[in-house]
Amino acid sequence: MLELMPELNEKFAAWSRAVFGEGVLDQKTRELIGIAASLTAGCAPCAEAHLLKARRFGASDEEIREAMAIAEVIAAGKVRAMIQGLRLLTE
């Protein structure tokens, strides 16, 4: 959709560059967070892009697996919270 709206696509790209630009966190850490957030959000192309960038910034397989494990726990926690909410509605 963004390709059909070039001005919006450029704003998104600029926002992404700003978020992933220089800051307090180093680039490797930013990309590891990007992997976990992408997996939790269910965006496979995003996860793939952040995985490649994390490797470029020196992330080890172990660091990447840890980021992925964090995503799994967060995603599972989200489901558990939704289940708990459903239980409260049915009691």
C-alpha atoms as a printed R data frame, in Angstrom:
   type eleno elety resid chain resno       x       y      z
1  ATOM     1    CA   MET     A     1   0.000   0.000  0.000
2  ATOM     2    CA   LEU     A     2   2.803   2.408  0.834
3  ATOM     3    CA   GLU     A     3   4.189   1.984 -2.685
4  ATOM     4    CA   LEU     A     4   0.928   3.414 -4.024
5  ATOM     5    CA   MET     A     5   1.369   6.479 -1.826
6  ATOM     6    CA   PRO     A     6   4.969   7.663 -2.342
7  ATOM     7    CA   GLU     A     7   4.685  10.674 -0.018
8  ATOM     8    CA   LEU     A     8   3.462   8.475  2.833
9  ATOM     9    CA   ASN     A     9   6.116   5.873  2.054
10 ATOM    10    CA   GLU     A    10   8.852   8.518  2.271
11 ATOM    11    CA   LYS     A    11   7.517   9.736  5.637
12 ATOM    12    CA   PHE     A    12   7.512   6.174  6.938
13 ATOM    13    CA   ALA     A    13  11.056   5.605  5.644
14 ATOM    14    CA   ALA     A    14  12.234   8.852  7.270
15 ATOM    15    CA   TRP     A    15  10.609   7.849 10.557
16 ATOM    16    CA   SER     A    16  12.287   4.434 10.399
17 ATOM    17    CA   ARG     A    17  15.688   6.025  9.668
18 ATOM    18    CA   ALA     A    18  15.222   8.357 12.646
19 ATOM    19    CA   VAL     A    19  14.266   5.535 15.016
20 ATOM    20    CA   PHE     A    20  17.082   3.256 13.869
21 ATOM    21    CA   GLY     A    21  19.647   6.067 13.571
22 ATOM    22    CA   GLU     A    22  22.104   7.177 16.201
23 ATOM    23    CA   GLY     A    23  20.872   7.083 19.772
24 ATOM    24    CA   VAL     A    24  21.626   5.762 23.217
25 ATOM    25    CA   LEU     A    25  21.347   2.102 22.181
26 ATOM    26    CA   ASP     A    26  23.966   0.648 19.881
27 ATOM    27    CA   GLN     A    27  22.870  -0.538 16.436
28 ATOM    28    CA   LYS     A    28  23.151  -4.243 17.258
29 ATOM    29    CA   THR     A    29  20.848  -3.850 20.260
30 ATOM    30    CA   ARG     A    30  18.367  -1.846 18.188
31 ATOM    31    CA   GLU     A    31  18.251  -4.592 15.567
32 ATOM    32    CA   LEU     A    32  17.845  -7.331 18.192
33 ATOM    33    CA   ILE     A    33  14.884  -5.388 19.569
34 ATOM    34    CA   GLY     A    34  13.655  -5.063 15.988
35 ATOM    35    CA   ILE     A    35  13.759  -8.851 15.585
36 ATOM    36    CA   ALA     A    36  11.777  -9.444 18.768
37 ATOM    37    CA   ALA     A    37   9.242  -6.710 18.025
38 ATOM    38    CA   SER     A    38   8.782  -7.881 14.432
39 ATOM    39    CA   LEU     A    39   8.175 -11.470 15.483
40 ATOM    40    CA   THR     A    40   5.749 -10.391 18.198
41 ATOM    41    CA   ALA     A    41   3.905  -8.198 15.675
42 ATOM    42    CA   GLY     A    42   3.817 -11.051 13.162
43 ATOM    43    CA   CYS     A    43   5.769  -9.239 10.444
44 ATOM    44    CA   ALA     A    44   8.005 -11.858  8.788
45 ATOM    45    CA   PRO     A    45   9.557  -9.429  6.242
46 ATOM    46    CA   CYS     A    46  10.401  -7.042  9.083
47 ATOM    47    CA   ALA     A    47  11.945  -9.852 11.153
48 ATOM    48    CA   GLU     A    48  14.027 -10.953  8.174
49 ATOM    49    CA   ALA     A    49  15.290  -7.408  7.557
50 ATOM    50    CA   HIS     A    50  16.199  -6.872 11.223
51 ATOM    51    CA   LEU     A    51  17.853 -10.305 11.368
52 ATOM    52    CA   LEU     A    52  20.104  -9.441  8.409
53 ATOM    53    CA   LYS     A    53  20.951  -6.036  9.901
54 ATOM    54    CA   ALA     A    54  21.626  -7.548 13.344
55 ATOM    55    CA   ARG     A    55  24.101  -9.960 11.749
56 ATOM    56    CA   ARG     A    56  25.712  -7.041  9.900
57 ATOM    57    CA   PHE     A    57  26.180  -5.264 13.249
58 ATOM    58    CA   GLY     A    58  27.825  -8.349 14.756
59 ATOM    59    CA   ALA     A    59  24.963 -10.146 16.524
60 ATOM    60    CA   SER     A    60  25.821 -13.751 17.291
61 ATOM    61    CA   ASP     A    61  23.492 -16.702 16.756
62 ATOM    62    CA   GLU     A    62  23.105 -16.900 20.533
63 ATOM    63    CA   GLU     A    63  22.057 -13.229 20.791
64 ATOM    64    CA   ILE     A    64  19.580 -13.671 17.944
65 ATOM    65    CA   ARG     A    65  18.092 -16.805 19.533
66 ATOM    66    CA   GLU     A    66  17.713 -14.915 22.812
67 ATOM    67    CA   ALA     A    67  15.862 -12.068 21.054
68 ATOM    68    CA   MET     A    68  13.602 -14.663 19.416
69 ATOM    69    CA   ALA     A    69  12.951 -16.339 22.769
70 ATOM    70    CA   ILE     A    70  11.940 -12.974 24.220
71 ATOM    71    CA   ALA     A    71   9.461 -12.553 21.357
72 ATOM    72    CA   GLU     A    72   8.004 -15.995 22.056
73 ATOM    73    CA   VAL     A    73   7.497 -15.225 25.745
74 ATOM    74    CA   ILE     A    74   5.895 -11.850 25.019
75 ATOM    75    CA   ALA     A    75   3.567 -13.372 22.412
76 ATOM    76    CA   ALA     A    76   2.610 -16.184 24.787
77 ATOM    77    CA   GLY     A    77   2.066 -13.676 27.574
78 ATOM    78    CA   LYS     A    78  -0.274 -11.720 25.341
79 ATOM    79    CA   VAL     A    79  -2.350 -14.842 24.732
80 ATOM    80    CA   ARG     A    80  -2.339 -15.686 28.453
81 ATOM    81    CA   ALA     A    81  -3.558 -12.169 29.267
82 ATOM    82    CA   MET     A    82  -6.341 -12.481 26.695
83 ATOM    83    CA   ILE     A    83  -7.358 -15.851 28.170
84 ATOM    84    CA   GLN     A    84  -7.418 -14.354 31.647
85 ATOM    85    CA   GLY     A    85  -9.645 -11.551 30.374
86 ATOM    86    CA   LEU     A    86 -12.011 -14.076 28.804
87 ATOM    87    CA   ARG     A    87 -12.165 -16.019 32.056
88 ATOM    88    CA   LEU     A    88 -13.155 -12.870 33.921
89 ATOM    89    CA   LEU     A    89 -15.934 -12.248 31.403
90 ATOM    90    CA   THR     A    90 -17.397 -15.720 31.835
91 ATOM    91    CA   GLU     A    91 -17.399 -15.855 35.632
